[in-house]
Amino acid sequence: MASLLIRNLPDAIHVRLKQRAARHRRSLSREALVILEASLKDAGKRPSLQSIDRRRVRGLKPLTGAILRRALSQVKIALIACVRSMRQNPGRYCP
């Protein structure tokens, strides 16, 4: 079996790894190996479009009635301004 030596490990990471190993009742080496295995196991998987979409939607606010009403009122205001502009300047279109 191969060995791995990690040089210049920051003290903060060493402390956190040591605490985590103690919580899981493992040696420092075993805890590092478990973390590496979990990391590499997930690294080979490509996320499905469904999981990407789920993560994307999770960050969005649901379209509530209040949000839709506010958006509709903004569209109405813009449309009214456009019609007024066209009436004042025949032959010109709204931007």
Jmol script that loads the backbone (N, CA, C; Angstrom):
load data "model"
ATOM      1  N   MET A   1       0.842  -1.170   0.000  1.00  0.00           N
ATOM      2  CA  MET A   1       0.000   0.000   0.000  1.00  0.00           C
ATOM      3  C   MET A   1       0.894   1.243   0.000  1.00  0.00           C
ATOM      4  N   ALA A   2       0.463   2.267  -0.722  1.00  0.00           N
ATOM      5  CA  ALA A   2       1.251   3.494  -0.849  1.00  0.00           C
ATOM      6  C   ALA A   2       1.108   4.375   0.389  1.00  0.00           C
ATOM      7  N   SER A   3       2.047   5.295   0.527  1.00  0.00           N
ATOM      8  CA  SER A   3       2.022   6.261   1.628  1.00  0.00           C
ATOM      9  C   SER A   3       1.956   7.662   1.052  1.00  0.00           C
ATOM     10  N   LEU A   4       1.496   8.593   1.865  1.00  0.00           N
ATOM     11  CA  LEU A   4       1.392   9.982   1.447  1.00  0.00           C
ATOM     12  C   LEU A   4       1.882  10.867   2.582  1.00  0.00           C
ATOM     13  N   LEU A   5       2.753  11.806   2.242  1.00  0.00           N
ATOM     14  CA  LEU A   5       3.265  12.762   3.218  1.00  0.00           C
ATOM     15  C   LEU A   5       2.770  14.143   2.806  1.00  0.00           C
ATOM     16  N   ILE A   6       2.186  14.857   3.724  1.00  0.00           N
ATOM     17  CA  ILE A   6       1.704  16.207   3.426  1.00  0.00           C
ATOM     18  C   ILE A   6       2.627  17.193   4.122  1.00  0.00           C
ATOM     19  N   ARG A   7       3.309  17.988   3.323  1.00  0.00           N
ATOM     20  CA  ARG A   7       4.239  18.984   3.863  1.00  0.00           C
ATOM     21  C   ARG A   7       3.532  20.328   4.010  1.00  0.00           C
ATOM     22  N   ASN A   8       4.034  21.127   4.924  1.00  0.00           N
ATOM     23  CA  ASN A   8       3.556  22.505   5.129  1.00  0.00           C
ATOM     24  C   ASN A   8       2.048  22.576   5.359  1.00  0.00           C
ATOM     25  N   LEU A   9       1.531  21.644   6.125  1.00  0.00           N
ATOM     26  CA  LEU A   9       0.112  21.649   6.475  1.00  0.00           C
ATOM     27  C   LEU A   9      -0.135  22.801   7.450  1.00  0.00           C
ATOM     28  N   PRO A  10      -1.023  23.728   7.094  1.00  0.00           N
ATOM     29  CA  PRO A  10      -1.290  24.853   7.995  1.00  0.00           C
ATOM     30  C   PRO A  10      -1.799  24.358   9.354  1.00  0.00           C
ATOM     31  N   ASP A  11      -1.384  25.040  10.402  1.00  0.00           N
ATOM     32  CA  ASP A  11      -1.765  24.650  11.762  1.00  0.00           C
ATOM     33  C   ASP A  11      -3.281  24.586  11.936  1.00  0.00           C
ATOM     34  N   ALA A  12      -3.989  25.536  11.344  1.00  0.00           N
ATOM     35  CA  ALA A  12      -5.446  25.579  11.496  1.00  0.00           C
ATOM     36  C   ALA A  12      -6.095  24.317  10.920  1.00  0.00           C
ATOM     37  N   ILE A  13      -5.608  23.861   9.783  1.00  0.00           N
ATOM     38  CA  ILE A  13      -6.152  22.640   9.172  1.00  0.00           C
ATOM     39  C   ILE A  13      -5.799  21.430  10.024  1.00  0.00           C
ATOM     40  N   HIS A  14      -4.585  21.403  10.541  1.00  0.00           N
ATOM     41  CA  HIS A  14      -4.158  20.290  11.393  1.00  0.00           C
ATOM     42  C   HIS A  14      -5.046  20.188  12.633  1.00  0.00           C
ATOM     43  N   VAL A  15      -5.345  21.326  13.242  1.00  0.00           N
ATOM     44  CA  VAL A  15      -6.188  21.346  14.438  1.00  0.00           C
ATOM     45  C   VAL A  15      -7.595  20.855  14.103  1.00  0.00           C
ATOM     46  N   ARG A  16      -8.159  21.353  13.006  1.00  0.00           N
ATOM     47  CA  ARG A  16      -9.515  20.946  12.619  1.00  0.00           C
ATOM     48  C   ARG A  16      -9.572  19.461  12.289  1.00  0.00           C
ATOM     49  N   LEU A  17      -8.549  18.964  11.604  1.00  0.00           N
ATOM     50  CA  LEU A  17      -8.490  17.542  11.268  1.00  0.00           C
ATOM     51  C   LEU A  17      -8.380  16.695  12.534  1.00  0.00           C
ATOM     52  N   LYS A  18      -7.581  17.163  13.465  1.00  0.00           N
ATOM     53  CA  LYS A  18      -7.398  16.455  14.735  1.00  0.00           C
ATOM     54  C   LYS A  18      -8.715  16.411  15.524  1.00  0.00           C
ATOM     55  N   GLN A  19      -9.437  17.532  15.548  1.00  0.00           N
ATOM     56  CA  GLN A  19     -10.728  17.588  16.242  1.00  0.00           C
ATOM     57  C   GLN A  19     -11.748  16.658  15.589  1.00  0.00           C
ATOM     58  N   ARG A  20     -11.756  16.684  14.270  1.00  0.00           N
ATOM     59  CA  ARG A  20     -12.694  15.822  13.534  1.00  0.00           C
ATOM     60  C   ARG A  20     -12.380  14.351  13.773  1.00  0.00           C
ATOM     61  N   ALA A  21     -11.100  14.004  13.764  1.00  0.00           N
ATOM     62  CA  ALA A  21     -10.685  12.622  14.020  1.00  0.00           C
ATOM     63  C   ALA A  21     -11.120  12.189  15.416  1.00  0.00           C
ATOM     64  N   ALA A  22     -10.967  13.066  16.389  1.00  0.00           N
ATOM     65  CA  ALA A  22     -11.371  12.741  17.759  1.00  0.00           C
ATOM     66  C   ALA A  22     -12.884  12.532  17.847  1.00  0.00           C
ATOM     67  N   ARG A  23     -13.649  13.386  17.150  1.00  0.00           N
ATOM     68  CA  ARG A  23     -15.110  13.246  17.150  1.00  0.00           C
ATOM     69  C   ARG A  23     -15.548  11.897  16.585  1.00  0.00           C
ATOM     70  N   HIS A  24     -14.832  11.450  15.539  1.00  0.00           N
ATOM     71  CA  HIS A  24     -15.183  10.184  14.883  1.00  0.00           C
ATOM     72  C   HIS A  24     -14.421   8.985  15.459  1.00  0.00           C
ATOM     73  N   ARG A  25     -13.612   9.260  16.483  1.00  0.00           N
ATOM     74  CA  ARG A  25     -12.815   8.213  17.139  1.00  0.00           C
ATOM     75  C   ARG A  25     -11.928   7.476  16.135  1.00  0.00           C
ATOM     76  N   ARG A  26     -11.204   8.276  15.358  1.00  0.00           N
ATOM     77  CA  ARG A  26     -10.268   7.740  14.375  1.00  0.00           C
ATOM     78  C   ARG A  26      -8.903   8.366  14.600  1.00  0.00           C
ATOM     79  N   SER A  27      -7.909   7.723  14.024  1.00  0.00           N
ATOM     80  CA  SER A  27      -6.575   8.329  14.040  1.00  0.00           C
ATOM     81  C   SER A  27      -6.568   9.471  13.032  1.00  0.00           C
ATOM     82  N   LEU A  28      -5.566  10.314  13.134  1.00  0.00           N
ATOM     83  CA  LEU A  28      -5.416  11.432  12.208  1.00  0.00           C
ATOM     84  C   LEU A  28      -5.282  10.923  10.774  1.00  0.00           C
ATOM     85  N   SER A  29      -4.471   9.896  10.580  1.00  0.00           N
ATOM     86  CA  SER A  29      -4.264   9.324   9.243  1.00  0.00           C
ATOM     87  C   SER A  29      -5.552   8.732   8.687  1.00  0.00           C
ATOM     88  N   ARG A  30      -6.277   8.006   9.517  1.00  0.00           N
ATOM     89  CA  ARG A  30      -7.522   7.372   9.067  1.00  0.00           C
ATOM     90  C   ARG A  30      -8.555   8.425   8.701  1.00  0.00           C
ATOM     91  N   GLU A  31      -8.644   9.484   9.475  1.00  0.00           N
ATOM     92  CA  GLU A  31      -9.609  10.552   9.186  1.00  0.00           C
ATOM     93  C   GLU A  31      -9.274  11.230   7.865  1.00  0.00           C
ATOM     94  N   ALA A  32      -7.990  11.502   7.634  1.00  0.00           N
ATOM     95  CA  ALA A  32      -7.566  12.114   6.369  1.00  0.00           C
ATOM     96  C   ALA A  32      -7.906  11.198   5.201  1.00  0.00           C
ATOM     97  N   LEU A  33      -7.713   9.896   5.375  1.00  0.00           N
ATOM     98  CA  LEU A  33      -8.016   8.925   4.320  1.00  0.00           C
ATOM     99  C   LEU A  33      -9.518   8.889   4.029  1.00  0.00           C
ATOM    100  N   VAL A  34     -10.336   8.922   5.065  1.00  0.00           N
ATOM    101  CA  VAL A  34     -11.794   8.920   4.884  1.00  0.00           C
ATOM    102  C   VAL A  34     -12.231  10.166   4.107  1.00  0.00           C
ATOM    103  N   ILE A  35     -11.668  11.313   4.451  1.00  0.00           N
ATOM    104  CA  ILE A  35     -12.006  12.566   3.762  1.00  0.00           C
ATOM    105  C   ILE A  35     -11.578  12.499   2.296  1.00  0.00           C
ATOM    106  N   LEU A  36     -10.374  12.009   2.035  1.00  0.00           N
ATOM    107  CA  LEU A  36      -9.895  11.879   0.653  1.00  0.00           C
ATOM    108  C   LEU A  36     -10.774  10.931  -0.155  1.00  0.00           C
ATOM    109  N   GLU A  37     -11.131   9.792   0.435  1.00  0.00           N
ATOM    110  CA  GLU A  37     -11.983   8.827  -0.271  1.00  0.00           C
ATOM    111  C   GLU A  37     -13.332   9.440  -0.629  1.00  0.00           C
ATOM    112  N   ALA A  38     -13.949  10.128   0.307  1.00  0.00           N
ATOM    113  CA  ALA A  38     -15.251  10.754   0.056  1.00  0.00           C
ATOM    114  C   ALA A  38     -15.146  11.827  -1.019  1.00  0.00           C
ATOM    115  N   SER A  39     -14.089  12.592  -0.966  1.00  0.00           N
ATOM    116  CA  SER A  39     -13.886  13.659  -1.941  1.00  0.00           C
ATOM    117  C   SER A  39     -13.697  13.098  -3.345  1.00  0.00           C
ATOM    118  N   LEU A  40     -12.886  12.066  -3.470  1.00  0.00           N
ATOM    119  CA  LEU A  40     -12.609  11.486  -4.782  1.00  0.00           C
ATOM    120  C   LEU A  40     -13.791  10.686  -5.312  1.00  0.00           C
ATOM    121  N   LYS A  41     -14.577  10.128  -4.436  1.00  0.00           N
ATOM    122  CA  LYS A  41     -15.758   9.373  -4.842  1.00  0.00           C
ATOM    123  C   LYS A  41     -16.745  10.296  -5.548  1.00  0.00           C
ATOM    124  N   ASP A  42     -16.962  11.484  -4.996  1.00  0.00           N
ATOM    125  CA  ASP A  42     -17.901  12.440  -5.566  1.00  0.00           C
ATOM    126  C   ASP A  42     -17.320  13.196  -6.755  1.00  0.00           C
ATOM    127  N   ALA A  43     -16.002  13.270  -6.844  1.00  0.00           N
ATOM    128  CA  ALA A  43     -15.363  14.063  -7.903  1.00  0.00           C
ATOM    129  C   ALA A  43     -15.588  13.458  -9.281  1.00  0.00           C
ATOM    130  N   GLY A  44     -15.727  12.146  -9.369  1.00  0.00           N
ATOM    131  CA  GLY A  44     -15.897  11.497 -10.659  1.00  0.00           C
ATOM    132  C   GLY A  44     -17.300  11.590 -11.213  1.00  0.00           C
ATOM    133  N   LYS A  45     -18.262  11.938 -10.387  1.00  0.00           N
ATOM    134  CA  LYS A  45     -19.646  12.009 -10.829  1.00  0.00           C
ATOM    135  C   LYS A  45     -19.928  13.354 -11.471  1.00  0.00           C
ATOM    136  N   ARG A  46     -20.579  13.305 -12.621  1.00  0.00           N
ATOM    137  CA  ARG A  46     -21.039  14.545 -13.238  1.00  0.00           C
ATOM    138  C   ARG A  46     -22.467  14.769 -12.772  1.00  0.00           C
ATOM    139  N   PRO A  47     -22.783  15.953 -12.322  1.00  0.00           N
ATOM    140  CA  PRO A  47     -24.148  16.182 -11.847  1.00  0.00           C
ATOM    141  C   PRO A  47     -25.144  16.096 -13.001  1.00  0.00           C
ATOM    142  N   SER A  48     -26.304  15.548 -12.727  1.00  0.00           N
ATOM    143  CA  SER A  48     -27.345  15.461 -13.750  1.00  0.00           C
ATOM    144  C   SER A  48     -27.973  16.839 -13.935  1.00  0.00           C
ATOM    145  N   LEU A  49     -28.623  17.029 -15.070  1.00  0.00           N
ATOM    146  CA  LEU A  49     -29.302  18.301 -15.313  1.00  0.00           C
ATOM    147  C   LEU A  49     -30.387  18.536 -14.271  1.00  0.00           C
ATOM    148  N   GLN A  50     -31.019  17.454 -13.846  1.00  0.00           N
ATOM    149  CA  GLN A  50     -32.063  17.573 -12.833  1.00  0.00           C
ATOM    150  C   GLN A  50     -31.493  18.089 -11.509  1.00  0.00           C
ATOM    151  N   SER A  51     -30.331  17.577 -11.098  1.00  0.00           N
ATOM    152  CA  SER A  51     -29.748  18.037  -9.834  1.00  0.00           C
ATOM    153  C   SER A  51     -29.247  19.475  -9.950  1.00  0.00           C
ATOM    154  N   ILE A  52     -28.724  19.836 -11.116  1.00  0.00           N
ATOM    155  CA  ILE A  52     -28.290  21.224 -11.330  1.00  0.00           C
ATOM    156  C   ILE A  52     -29.491  22.156 -11.249  1.00  0.00           C
ATOM    157  N   ASP A  53     -30.592  21.761 -11.892  1.00  0.00           N
ATOM    158  CA  ASP A  53     -31.793  22.588 -11.882  1.00  0.00           C
ATOM    159  C   ASP A  53     -32.363  22.707 -10.474  1.00  0.00           C
ATOM    160  N   ARG A  54     -32.330  21.609  -9.708  1.00  0.00           N
ATOM    161  CA  ARG A  54     -32.820  21.655  -8.322  1.00  0.00           C
ATOM    162  C   ARG A  54     -32.020  22.653  -7.502  1.00  0.00           C
ATOM    163  N   ARG A  55     -30.678  22.631  -7.677  1.00  0.00           N
ATOM    164  CA  ARG A  55     -29.831  23.570  -6.933  1.00  0.00           C
ATOM    165  C   ARG A  55     -30.096  25.000  -7.365  1.00  0.00           C
ATOM    166  N   ARG A  56     -30.324  25.206  -8.667  1.00  0.00           N
ATOM    167  CA  ARG A  56     -30.597  26.542  -9.186  1.00  0.00           C
ATOM    168  C   ARG A  56     -31.917  27.063  -8.624  1.00  0.00           C
ATOM    169  N   VAL A  57     -32.940  26.228  -8.641  1.00  0.00           N
ATOM    170  CA  VAL A  57     -34.263  26.636  -8.180  1.00  0.00           C
ATOM    171  C   VAL A  57     -34.265  26.894  -6.678  1.00  0.00           C
ATOM    172  N   ARG A  58     -33.466  26.143  -5.931  1.00  0.00           N
ATOM    173  CA  ARG A  58     -33.401  26.323  -4.482  1.00  0.00           C
ATOM    174  C   ARG A  58     -33.016  27.751  -4.112  1.00  0.00           C
ATOM    175  N   GLY A  59     -32.193  28.383  -4.944  1.00  0.00           N
ATOM    176  CA  GLY A  59     -31.732  29.737  -4.650  1.00  0.00           C
ATOM    177  C   GLY A  59     -32.699  30.822  -5.080  1.00  0.00           C
ATOM    178  N   LEU A  60     -33.770  30.446  -5.793  1.00  0.00           N
ATOM    179  CA  LEU A  60     -34.723  31.436  -6.282  1.00  0.00           C
ATOM    180  C   LEU A  60     -35.896  31.599  -5.329  1.00  0.00           C
ATOM    181  N   LYS A  61     -36.440  32.801  -5.309  1.00  0.00           N
ATOM    182  CA  LYS A  61     -37.650  33.037  -4.528  1.00  0.00           C
ATOM    183  C   LYS A  61     -38.837  32.501  -5.335  1.00  0.00           C
ATOM    184  N   PRO A  62     -39.839  31.943  -4.668  1.00  0.00           N
ATOM    185  CA  PRO A  62     -41.024  31.508  -5.402  1.00  0.00           C
ATOM    186  C   PRO A  62     -41.768  32.724  -5.945  1.00  0.00           C
ATOM    187  N   LEU A  63     -42.404  32.547  -7.087  1.00  0.00           N
ATOM    188  CA  LEU A  63     -43.163  33.645  -7.677  1.00  0.00           C
ATOM    189  C   LEU A  63     -44.489  33.767  -6.937  1.00  0.00           C
ATOM    190  N   THR A  64     -44.514  34.646  -5.987  1.00  0.00           N
ATOM    191  CA  THR A  64     -45.736  34.861  -5.213  1.00  0.00           C
ATOM    192  C   THR A  64     -46.631  35.830  -5.960  1.00  0.00           C
ATOM    193  N   GLY A  65     -47.868  35.902  -5.526  1.00  0.00           N
ATOM    194  CA  GLY A  65     -48.803  36.825  -6.148  1.00  0.00           C
ATOM    195  C   GLY A  65     -48.316  38.261  -6.069  1.00  0.00           C
ATOM    196  N   ALA A  66     -47.700  38.627  -4.951  1.00  0.00           N
ATOM    197  CA  ALA A  66     -47.215  40.000  -4.775  1.00  0.00           C
ATOM    198  C   ALA A  66     -46.123  40.330  -5.791  1.00  0.00           C
ATOM    199  N   ILE A  67     -45.215  39.379  -6.009  1.00  0.00           N
ATOM    200  CA  ILE A  67     -44.130  39.607  -6.970  1.00  0.00           C
ATOM    201  C   ILE A  67     -44.704  39.744  -8.376  1.00  0.00           C
ATOM    202  N   LEU A  68     -45.662  38.874  -8.725  1.00  0.00           N
ATOM    203  CA  LEU A  68     -46.270  38.932 -10.055  1.00  0.00           C
ATOM    204  C   LEU A  68     -47.056  40.226 -10.253  1.00  0.00           C
ATOM    205  N   ARG A  69     -47.796  40.657  -9.225  1.00  0.00           N
ATOM    206  CA  ARG A  69     -48.547  41.920  -9.331  1.00  0.00           C
ATOM    207  C   ARG A  69     -47.609  43.108  -9.518  1.00  0.00           C
ATOM    208  N   ARG A  70     -46.499  43.116  -8.785  1.00  0.00           N
ATOM    209  CA  ARG A  70     -45.528  44.205  -8.902  1.00  0.00           C
ATOM    210  C   ARG A  70     -44.934  44.236 -10.312  1.00  0.00           C
ATOM    211  N   ALA A  71     -44.600  43.061 -10.848  1.00  0.00           N
ATOM    212  CA  ALA A  71     -44.034  42.993 -12.199  1.00  0.00           C
ATOM    213  C   ALA A  71     -45.061  43.452 -13.227  1.00  0.00           C
ATOM    214  N   LEU A  72     -46.305  43.028 -13.054  1.00  0.00           N
ATOM    215  CA  LEU A  72     -47.362  43.419 -13.980  1.00  0.00           C
ATOM    216  C   LEU A  72     -47.587  44.923 -13.942  1.00  0.00           C
ATOM    217  N   SER A  73     -47.565  45.519 -12.756  1.00  0.00           N
ATOM    218  CA  SER A  73     -47.769  46.965 -12.662  1.00  0.00           C
ATOM    219  C   SER A  73     -46.623  47.719 -13.333  1.00  0.00           C
ATOM    220  N   GLN A  74     -45.407  47.209 -13.237  1.00  0.00           N
ATOM    221  CA  GLN A  74     -44.269  47.853 -13.904  1.00  0.00           C
ATOM    222  C   GLN A  74     -44.414  47.766 -15.423  1.00  0.00           C
ATOM    223  N   VAL A  75     -44.915  46.638 -15.913  1.00  0.00           N
ATOM    224  CA  VAL A  75     -45.141  46.482 -17.356  1.00  0.00           C
ATOM    225  C   VAL A  75     -46.231  47.443 -17.809  1.00  0.00           C
ATOM    226  N   LYS A  76     -47.311  47.556 -17.024  1.00  0.00           N
ATOM    227  CA  LYS A  76     -48.399  48.476 -17.370  1.00  0.00           C
ATOM    228  C   LYS A  76     -47.894  49.909 -17.445  1.00  0.00           C
ATOM    229  N   ILE A  77     -47.089  50.315 -16.466  1.00  0.00           N
ATOM    230  CA  ILE A  77     -46.548  51.679 -16.442  1.00  0.00           C
ATOM    231  C   ILE A  77     -45.702  51.936 -17.684  1.00  0.00           C
ATOM    232  N   ALA A  78     -44.861  50.981 -18.048  1.00  0.00           N
ATOM    233  CA  ALA A  78     -44.007  51.136 -19.230  1.00  0.00           C
ATOM    234  C   ALA A  78     -44.848  51.196 -20.497  1.00  0.00           C
ATOM    235  N   LEU A  79     -45.898  50.384 -20.564  1.00  0.00           N
ATOM    236  CA  LEU A  79     -46.765  50.366 -21.740  1.00  0.00           C
ATOM    237  C   LEU A  79     -47.520  51.683 -21.883  1.00  0.00           C
ATOM    238  N   ILE A  80     -48.029  52.209 -20.778  1.00  0.00           N
ATOM    239  CA  ILE A  80     -48.735  53.497 -20.811  1.00  0.00           C
ATOM    240  C   ILE A  80     -47.794  54.603 -21.274  1.00  0.00           C
ATOM    241  N   ALA A  81     -46.576  54.624 -20.765  1.00  0.00           N
ATOM    242  CA  ALA A  81     -45.593  55.633 -21.177  1.00  0.00           C
ATOM    243  C   ALA A  81     -45.287  55.502 -22.662  1.00  0.00           C
ATOM    244  N   CYS A  82     -45.225  54.281 -23.146  1.00  0.00           N
ATOM    245  CA  CYS A  82     -44.939  54.044 -24.561  1.00  0.00           C
ATOM    246  C   CYS A  82     -46.080  54.573 -25.437  1.00  0.00           C
ATOM    247  N   VAL A  83     -47.317  54.284 -25.059  1.00  0.00           N
ATOM    248  CA  VAL A  83     -48.479  54.745 -25.831  1.00  0.00           C
ATOM    249  C   VAL A  83     -48.528  56.268 -25.837  1.00  0.00           C
ATOM    250  N   ARG A  84     -48.290  56.894 -24.700  1.00  0.00           N
ATOM    251  CA  ARG A  84     -48.278  58.366 -24.631  1.00  0.00           C
ATOM    252  C   ARG A  84     -47.211  58.938 -25.559  1.00  0.00           C
ATOM    253  N   SER A  85     -46.036  58.321 -25.548  1.00  0.00           N
ATOM    254  CA  SER A  85     -44.940  58.790 -26.394  1.00  0.00           C
ATOM    255  C   SER A  85     -45.307  58.673 -27.868  1.00  0.00           C
ATOM    256  N   MET A  86     -45.965  57.577 -28.229  1.00  0.00           N
ATOM    257  CA  MET A  86     -46.359  57.378 -29.631  1.00  0.00           C
ATOM    258  C   MET A  86     -47.433  58.376 -30.048  1.00  0.00           C
ATOM    259  N   ARG A  87     -48.329  58.729 -29.115  1.00  0.00           N
ATOM    260  CA  ARG A  87     -49.371  59.709 -29.431  1.00  0.00           C
ATOM    261  C   ARG A  87     -48.778  61.099 -29.620  1.00  0.00           C
ATOM    262  N   GLN A  88     -47.776  61.426 -28.814  1.00  0.00           N
ATOM    263  CA  GLN A  88     -47.150  62.745 -28.902  1.00  0.00           C
ATOM    264  C   GLN A  88     -46.229  62.838 -30.113  1.00  0.00           C
ATOM    265  N   ASN A  89     -45.645  61.732 -30.513  1.00  0.00           N
ATOM    266  CA  ASN A  89     -44.706  61.710 -31.641  1.00  0.00           C
ATOM    267  C   ASN A  89     -45.149  60.641 -32.642  1.00  0.00           C
ATOM    268  N   PRO A  90     -46.152  60.938 -33.472  1.00  0.00           N
ATOM    269  CA  PRO A  90     -46.641  59.941 -34.429  1.00  0.00           C
ATOM    270  C   PRO A  90     -45.517  59.465 -35.356  1.00  0.00           C
ATOM    271  N   GLY A  91     -45.525  58.197 -35.666  1.00  0.00           N
ATOM    272  CA  GLY A  91     -44.501  57.639 -36.546  1.00  0.00           C
ATOM    273  C   GLY A  91     -43.272  57.137 -35.814  1.00  0.00           C
ATOM    274  N   ARG A  92     -43.160  57.426 -34.543  1.00  0.00           N
ATOM    275  CA  ARG A  92     -42.017  56.950 -33.753  1.00  0.00           C
ATOM    276  C   ARG A  92     -42.450  55.771 -32.906  1.00  0.00           C
ATOM    277  N   TYR A  93     -41.522  54.868 -32.711  1.00  0.00           N
ATOM    278  CA  TYR A  93     -41.805  53.683 -31.906  1.00  0.00           C
ATOM    279  C   TYR A  93     -41.166  53.809 -30.532  1.00  0.00           C
ATOM    280  N   CYS A  94     -41.674  53.032 -29.613  1.00  0.00           N
ATOM    281  CA  CYS A  94     -41.117  53.030 -28.259  1.00  0.00           C
ATOM    282  C   CYS A  94     -39.772  52.310 -28.256  1.00  0.00           C
ATOM    283  N   PRO A  95     -38.893  52.752 -27.389  1.00  0.00           N
ATOM    284  CA  PRO A  95     -37.589  52.078 -27.307  1.00  0.00           C
ATOM    285  C   PRO A  95     -37.714  50.714 -26.669  1.00  0.00           C
TER     286      PRO A  95
END
end "model"
wireframe off; spacefill off
backbone 0.3
color backbone group
